[in-house]
Amino acid sequence: MSGRTDSVAGPAEAEEAERAEPVVRHEEDDQHEEGDAEFYDEARRARWLATGTGALLTLAGVAAALLRLTGPAPALVPAAYAIGAVVCVAAAVLGARGRTRRALWLLIAGTMIMALGDQFD
């Protein structure tokens, strides 16, 4: 005897075994699979949104820092914009890795740092 006792010998026997044992699907299984698909779609959207928002706020912060750097603003203003942009980069990275709640809080913190720097102008 070679091989396992529970294995089927050939492809013809495998087809017979599949026909003999019909696959029974329940409506609950279908609903569960649809719920999983919706969950993964929402998670994917949240990751993309956190990453995109972080990248957009980073670009805005860098642009504002460069504009304020060339003007007569105090040095604290472009530094605040640059620090806020760095925080938004961290948020974009966390968002891409699926840490969307932490990314949201970092986006809020980065925007607040940029707004605080704007108050010194």
Secondary structure, 3 states (H helix, E strand, C coil): CCCCCCCCCCHHHHHHHHHHCCCCCCHHHHHHHHHHHHHHHHHHHHHHHHHHHHHHHHHHHHHHHHHHHHCCCCCHHHHHHHHHHHHHHHHHHHHHCCCHHHHHHHHHHHHHHHHHHHHCC
